[in-house]
Amino acid sequence: MTTWPNFFIIGAGKAGTTSLYYYLKQHPEIFMSRYKEPKFFALEGHTLDFRGPYDQRIRRGTTTDLADYLELFEEAGEERAIGEASTIYLGDRRAPGAIADRLPDARIVAILRHPAERAFSAFLHLLRDSYEPLSSFEDALDAEPQRAADGWYVQYQYKGRGFYGLHLKRYFDRFDAARIRVYLYEDFVERPRWLLADLFGFLDVNPDFRPDISPRHNVSGRVRSAGLQRWLTRSHPFKEALKSWFPERWGHRIISRVQPFNLVRSEMNPETRQSLIDEYRDDIELLQTLIKRDMSHWLV
């Protein structure tokens, strides 16, 4: 019997989706795909020929073939909720229709972070892992249109991925609003237990389950030691050898504990932040209409 996912975490990137993925994996009634971001419904049938520095990293876990995608869910048993978490789905034009055509009753989950702050965090993320050749956020924003034209992966669309109203409207056009649940990043930070209980209820699993939410995954920042960061985030023979002895979740837990000590907090230029808010203003107003939530605090 073929097993398909019945819910999708569609983003946004740098809004807590990696942590959410690992928290959901702990629930006994939820099965998550082995790879967090298979990206299938955005890249089915595509040749992975992105031209930016992140190209090789993107290949890891990406699935463009239907049979390979379905294999990601073969180990699912009696779990009620079966899902994956591909943040490319939020901004991809193809994904909403591709999901709706095959799985019209799927549940859609999004966590949205202030778009200017998300853009800066995404820049720091790639800078952290030595995939961003420019050290200035402003220069990277200026380079965004040319990078897109040159075929760089969407990870480099720092500003473009933040037009949530435009992106989410495609899902509201294809799915019943009752099957879409949108949270804010501040919900996740300030009241994670409430968010998880509400999400569990939305997924029709036991809302009283309390996962371990102490690890913070995939934190961004400027690195103290580039060598240590590469060891933490990239393949290494010693790390591969350890996988045969220790559960995968232990490795992610260790990285989530160590990595923050190798990062230095960095602040966005206030003028850059205000300029981005001005560009996002109309889209934020569209977003609050879609999700029926006051978003005026994102406009200051």
C-alpha positions as CSV (number, residue, x, y, z in Angstrom):
1,M,0.0,0.0,0.0
2,T,1.4,3.4,-1.0
3,T,1.7,5.9,1.8
4,W,1.5,9.6,1.1
5,P,2.0,12.5,3.5
6,N,-1.2,14.2,4.8
7,F,0.4,17.4,6.0
8,F,3.1,19.8,5.0
9,I,5.1,22.4,6.8
10,I,5.7,24.9,4.0
11,G,7.9,27.4,5.8
12,A,9.0,30.0,6.3
13,G,12.7,29.3,6.3
14,K,14.5,30.7,9.4
15,A,11.3,30.7,11.3
16,G,11.8,27.7,13.5
17,T,10.8,25.0,11.0
18,T,13.9,22.8,11.7
19,S,13.1,22.8,15.5
20,L,9.4,22.1,14.7
21,Y,10.4,19.2,12.5
22,Y,12.4,17.6,15.3
23,Y,9.7,18.3,17.9
24,L,7.0,16.7,15.8
25,K,9.2,13.6,15.2
26,Q,8.9,12.9,18.9
27,H,5.1,12.5,18.9
28,P,4.1,8.8,18.7
29,E,1.2,9.6,16.4
30,I,3.3,11.6,13.9
31,F,5.6,10.3,11.2
32,M,8.0,12.7,9.6
33,S,10.0,12.0,6.4
34,R,13.6,10.9,7.0
35,Y,14.8,14.0,5.3
36,K,13.3,17.2,6.5
37,E,13.1,18.9,3.1
38,P,12.6,16.6,0.2
39,K,11.3,19.5,-1.9
40,F,9.5,17.1,-4.2
41,F,6.4,19.1,-5.0
42,A,8.5,22.1,-6.1
43,L,11.2,20.2,-8.0
44,E,9.6,17.0,-9.4
45,G,11.3,16.1,-12.6
46,H,13.8,18.9,-12.4
47,T,17.5,18.6,-13.0
48,L,19.3,20.1,-10.0
49,D,21.5,22.5,-11.9
50,F,21.5,25.5,-9.6
51,R,24.5,27.8,-10.1
52,G,25.2,29.3,-6.7
53,P,27.6,28.2,-3.9
54,Y,24.8,26.3,-2.2
55,D,24.2,24.0,-5.2
56,Q,25.9,20.9,-3.8
57,R,24.3,21.2,-0.4
58,I,20.8,21.4,-2.0
59,R,21.2,18.0,-3.5
60,R,21.3,16.3,-0.1
61,G,17.9,15.0,0.7
62,T,16.2,16.6,-2.3
63,T,13.9,14.2,-4.1
64,T,12.7,14.8,-7.7
65,D,11.4,11.3,-8.5
66,L,8.0,10.1,-7.3
67,A,9.1,6.6,-6.4
68,D,12.0,8.0,-4.3
69,Y,9.7,10.4,-2.7
70,L,7.2,7.7,-1.6
71,E,10.1,5.7,-0.2
72,L,10.5,8.4,2.4
73,F,7.2,7.4,4.0
74,E,7.4,3.6,3.6
75,E,8.3,3.1,7.2
76,A,5.2,4.9,8.5
77,G,3.0,2.6,10.5
78,E,-0.1,3.4,12.4
79,E,0.7,7.1,12.8
80,R,-2.3,9.4,12.2
81,A,-0.3,12.3,10.8
82,I,2.4,11.8,8.2
83,G,4.4,14.9,7.0
84,E,7.4,16.6,5.7
85,A,8.8,20.1,6.0
86,S,10.1,21.7,2.8
87,T,10.4,25.5,3.2
88,I,10.7,26.0,-0.6
89,Y,7.0,25.2,-0.8
90,L,5.9,28.6,0.6
91,G,7.3,30.7,-2.2
92,D,7.3,28.3,-5.0
93,R,4.6,28.9,-7.7
94,R,4.3,25.3,-8.6
95,A,4.0,23.7,-5.2
96,P,0.5,24.7,-4.1
97,G,-1.1,23.3,-7.2
98,A,1.1,20.2,-7.3
99,I,0.2,19.4,-3.7
100,A,-3.5,20.1,-4.2
101,D,-3.8,18.0,-7.4
102,R,-2.5,14.9,-5.7
103,L,-3.5,15.5,-2.1
104,P,-6.5,17.9,-2.0
105,D,-7.3,17.1,1.7
106,A,-3.7,17.7,3.0
107,R,-3.2,20.0,5.9
108,I,-0.9,23.0,5.3
109,V,1.2,24.5,8.2
110,A,3.2,27.7,8.1
111,I,5.3,29.7,10.6
112,L,6.0,33.2,9.6
113,R,8.8,35.5,10.9
114,H,9.0,39.2,10.4
115,P,10.1,39.3,6.7
116,A,13.0,41.8,7.2
117,E,14.3,39.8,10.2
118,R,13.8,36.5,8.3
119,A,15.8,37.9,5.3
120,F,18.7,38.9,7.6
121,S,18.7,35.6,9.4
122,A,18.7,33.7,6.1
123,F,21.7,35.8,5.0
124,L,23.5,35.1,8.3
125,H,22.7,31.4,7.9
126,L,24.5,31.1,4.5
127,L,27.3,33.4,5.7
128,R,27.7,31.1,8.8
129,D,28.2,28.0,6.6
130,S,30.5,29.8,4.1
131,Y,27.9,29.7,1.3
132,E,27.5,33.4,1.1
133,P,30.4,35.1,-0.6
134,L,29.4,38.6,0.3
135,S,29.9,39.8,3.9
136,S,27.5,42.7,3.6
137,F,23.7,42.1,3.8
138,E,23.0,45.2,1.8
139,D,25.3,44.0,-1.0
140,A,23.6,40.6,-1.0
141,L,20.2,42.3,-1.4
142,D,21.5,44.3,-4.3
143,A,22.8,41.1,-5.9
144,E,19.6,39.2,-5.5
145,P,18.0,39.9,-8.9
146,Q,21.1,39.0,-10.8
147,R,21.6,35.8,-8.7
148,A,18.1,34.8,-9.5
149,A,18.7,35.4,-13.2
150,D,21.9,33.4,-13.1
151,G,20.1,30.3,-11.6
152,W,21.1,30.5,-7.9
153,Y,18.9,28.5,-5.6
154,V,16.0,30.3,-3.9
155,Q,17.9,30.3,-0.6
156,Y,19.6,33.5,-1.9
157,Q,16.3,35.3,-2.5
158,Y,16.5,36.9,0.9
159,K,13.9,39.6,0.2
160,G,11.8,37.7,-2.3
161,R,10.9,34.9,0.0
162,G,9.4,37.4,2.5
163,F,6.3,38.3,0.5
164,Y,4.1,35.9,2.6
165,G,0.8,37.4,1.6
166,L,1.5,36.8,-2.1
167,H,2.9,33.3,-1.4
168,L,0.1,32.2,1.0
169,K,-2.7,33.4,-1.3
170,R,-1.8,30.6,-3.7
171,Y,-2.5,28.1,-1.0
172,F,-5.8,29.8,0.1
173,D,-6.8,29.7,-3.6
174,R,-6.3,25.9,-3.7
175,F,-7.2,24.7,-0.2
176,D,-10.1,25.2,2.2
177,A,-9.0,27.8,4.8
178,A,-9.9,25.2,7.5
179,R,-7.0,23.1,6.2
180,I,-4.4,25.8,6.6
181,R,-2.9,26.8,9.9
182,V,-0.6,29.8,10.1
183,Y,1.5,30.7,13.1
184,L,3.9,33.5,13.8
185,Y,7.5,33.0,14.9
186,E,6.9,35.1,18.0
187,D,4.3,32.5,19.0
188,F,6.9,29.8,18.7
189,V,9.4,31.7,20.8
190,E,7.1,33.1,23.5
191,R,4.6,30.3,23.9
192,P,5.9,27.1,22.2
193,R,3.8,24.7,24.4
194,W,0.6,26.5,23.3
195,L,1.7,26.4,19.6
196,L,2.5,22.7,19.7
197,A,-0.7,21.8,21.5
198,D,-2.7,23.7,19.0
199,L,-0.8,22.2,16.1
200,F,-1.2,18.7,17.5
201,G,-5.0,19.4,17.6
202,F,-4.9,20.6,14.0
203,L,-3.2,17.4,13.0
204,D,-5.7,15.3,14.9
205,V,-3.2,13.8,17.3
206,N,-3.0,13.8,21.1
207,P,-2.6,17.5,22.0
208,D,-1.4,16.7,25.5
209,F,1.9,15.1,24.4
210,R,4.9,17.2,25.5
211,P,8.0,16.8,23.4
212,D,11.4,17.8,24.6
213,I,11.8,21.4,23.3
214,S,15.0,22.3,24.9
215,P,17.3,22.0,21.8
216,R,17.3,24.9,19.4
217,H,18.1,23.8,15.9
218,N,19.8,25.7,13.0
219,V,20.5,29.0,14.8
220,S,22.0,31.8,12.7
221,G,24.8,34.2,13.4
222,R,28.3,35.2,12.5
223,V,30.8,32.5,13.4
224,R,33.7,32.6,15.7
225,S,35.5,29.6,14.2
226,A,34.8,28.8,10.5
227,G,36.6,25.4,10.9
228,L,34.3,24.3,13.8
229,Q,31.3,25.4,11.9
230,R,32.3,23.4,8.8
231,W,32.8,20.3,11.0
232,L,29.4,20.8,12.6
233,T,27.4,21.3,9.4
234,R,29.2,19.3,6.7
235,S,30.0,15.7,6.1
236,H,33.1,14.3,7.8
237,P,34.4,10.7,8.0
238,F,34.5,10.7,11.8
239,K,30.9,11.9,11.9
240,E,29.8,9.3,9.4
241,A,31.5,6.6,11.5
242,L,29.6,7.7,14.6
243,K,26.2,7.4,12.9
244,S,26.6,3.6,13.0
245,W,26.9,3.7,16.8
246,F,24.6,6.5,17.9
247,P,21.0,7.4,16.9
248,E,20.7,10.3,14.5
249,R,18.8,12.4,17.0
250,W,21.8,12.4,19.3
251,G,24.0,14.0,16.7
252,H,21.4,16.7,16.0
253,R,21.1,17.3,19.8
254,I,24.9,17.7,20.2
255,I,25.1,20.1,17.3
256,S,22.2,22.2,18.6
257,R,24.0,22.4,22.0
258,V,27.5,23.3,20.6
259,Q,26.7,25.5,17.6
260,P,25.3,28.5,19.6
261,F,28.6,28.9,21.4
262,N,30.4,29.4,18.1
263,L,28.0,32.2,16.9
264,V,28.1,35.9,17.6
265,R,24.9,37.9,17.5
266,S,24.7,40.4,14.7
267,E,22.3,43.3,14.2
268,M,20.7,44.5,11.0
269,N,21.3,48.1,9.9
270,P,18.1,50.0,11.1
271,E,17.9,51.9,7.8
272,T,18.0,48.6,5.9
273,R,15.3,47.2,8.1
274,Q,13.0,50.2,7.5
275,S,13.6,50.1,3.8
276,L,12.6,46.4,3.7
277,I,9.5,47.1,5.8
278,D,8.5,49.8,3.3
279,E,8.7,47.3,0.5
280,Y,6.8,44.7,2.4
281,R,4.0,47.0,3.6
282,D,1.3,46.2,1.1
283,D,2.1,42.5,1.3
284,I,1.8,42.5,5.1
285,E,-1.6,44.1,4.8
286,L,-2.6,41.4,2.4
287,L,-1.3,38.8,4.8
288,Q,-3.4,40.1,7.8
289,T,-6.5,39.9,5.6
290,L,-5.7,36.2,4.7
291,I,-4.9,35.0,8.2
292,K,-7.3,37.4,10.0
293,R,-4.7,38.5,12.5
294,D,-3.5,42.1,13.2
295,M,0.0,42.4,11.8
296,S,0.5,46.1,12.4
297,H,3.5,45.3,14.8
298,W,5.4,44.2,11.6
299,L,5.0,47.6,10.1
300,V,7.1,49.5,12.7
